[in-house]
Amino acid sequence: ERRLERVLVAIQASERDLPNDYNPPARLATLLRELGRYDEALAVLKQGVTLYPHAVELHIGTAYAHLAREEYAWARRSFEQALGLDPDHEDGLAGLGETLLKLGDRAGTMRAFERILQLGFQDDHELMLQVGRALFREGLIGPAHRFFDLAASAHPDSPDAAACLGYAAHRLGNDAGSLYWLRRALELDAGFT
């Protein structure tokens, strides 16, 4: 966290020397969100959206800040604005899917997540883990397992993907599969917890 704080200070200091058309709000807001400073992140993002209303990343950043604050209606609105600018933005689709899941719209969630696959992002290890974890948290274990499997296929040396497959297999009642994947996670990283 101290390292992030130092980076944040450096970014803020360097912004004074950047050209007026440079778009640093998304980077700054991401750091603020990672530090848990959501109010500040939202203020930066609102200012950024005012300056750059067509910057998809700013709308997505705003949406994720709202999602972190459990402001699901605002998150949905911001994700929809981002997807209005770029309907096939994978991070926007993933975030919208997570938000719709929180709002109880499972069909909308699955449409958003399936669209990510239709766009060919099944090889994006982090994205597949994000989607799988969102589904897992809400008790949709079968679909979560599918996305964890995609993550493991895309990155066979990922202890995260292996562990997630192990947890999902356990919840699905597949103890042999669970043991296999959890052992695999430890083989990949003996310090994995």
Residue pairs with C-beta under 8 A, 6 or more apart in sequence:
1 35
4 31
4 34
4 35
5 35
7 31
8 28
8 31
8 32
8 35
11 24
11 27
11 28
11 31
12 28
15 22
15 24
15 28
18 24
23 48
23 51
23 52
23 55
23 58
25 44
25 45
25 47
25 48
25 51
25 52
25 58
25 61
26 45
26 48
26 55
26 57
26 58
26 61
28 44
29 41
29 42
29 44
29 45
29 48
29 58
29 61
29 62
29 65
30 41
30 61
32 38
32 40
32 41
32 44
33 41
33 61
33 64
33 65
33 68
38 65
38 68
38 69
41 61
41 65
42 62
42 65
42 66
45 58
45 61
45 62
45 65
46 62
48 55
48 58
48 61
49 55
49 58
49 59
49 62
52 58
54 85
56 82
56 85
56 86
56 89
56 92
59 78
59 79
59 81
59 82
59 85
59 92
60 78
60 79
60 82
60 89
60 91
60 92
60 95
62 78
63 74
63 75
63 76
63 77
63 78
63 79
63 82
63 92
63 95
63 96
63 99
64 75
64 95
66 72
66 74
66 75
66 78
67 75
67 95
67 98
67 99
67 102
70 102
72 99
72 102
72 103
73 103
75 95
75 99
76 96
76 99
76 100
76 103
79 92
79 95
79 96
79 99
80 96
82 89
82 92
83 89
83 92
83 93
83 96
86 92
88 115
88 119
90 116
90 119
90 121
90 124
90 127
91 127
93 112
93 113
93 115
93 116
93 119
94 112
94 113
94 116
94 127
94 130
94 131
94 134
96 108
96 112
97 108
97 109
97 110
97 112
97 113
97 116
97 131
97 134
98 109
98 130
98 134
100 106
100 108
100 109
100 112
101 109
101 134
101 135
101 138
101 140
102 138
106 140
109 135
110 143
113 131
113 135
113 143
113 147
116 122
116 127
116 131
117 150
121 127
121 128
122 128
122 150
122 153
122 154
123 154
124 154
125 151
125 154
125 155
125 158
125 161
128 147
128 148
128 150
128 151
128 154
128 161
129 147
129 148
129 151
129 160
129 161
129 164
131 147
132 144
132 145
132 146
132 147
132 148
132 150
132 151
132 164
132 168
133 144
133 164
135 141
135 143
135 144
135 147
136 144
136 148
136 164
136 167
136 168
136 171
141 168
141 171
141 172
142 172
144 164
144 168
145 165
145 168
145 169
145 172
148 161
148 164
148 165
148 168
149 165
151 158
151 160
151 161
151 164
152 158
152 161
152 162
152 165
155 161
157 188
158 188
159 184
159 185
159 186
159 188
159 189
159 192
160 185
162 181
162 182
162 184
162 185
162 188
163 181
163 182
163 185
163 192
165 177
165 181
166 177
166 178
166 179
166 180
166 181
166 182
166 184
166 185
167 178
167 182
169 175
169 177
169 178
169 180
169 181
170 178
185 192
186 192
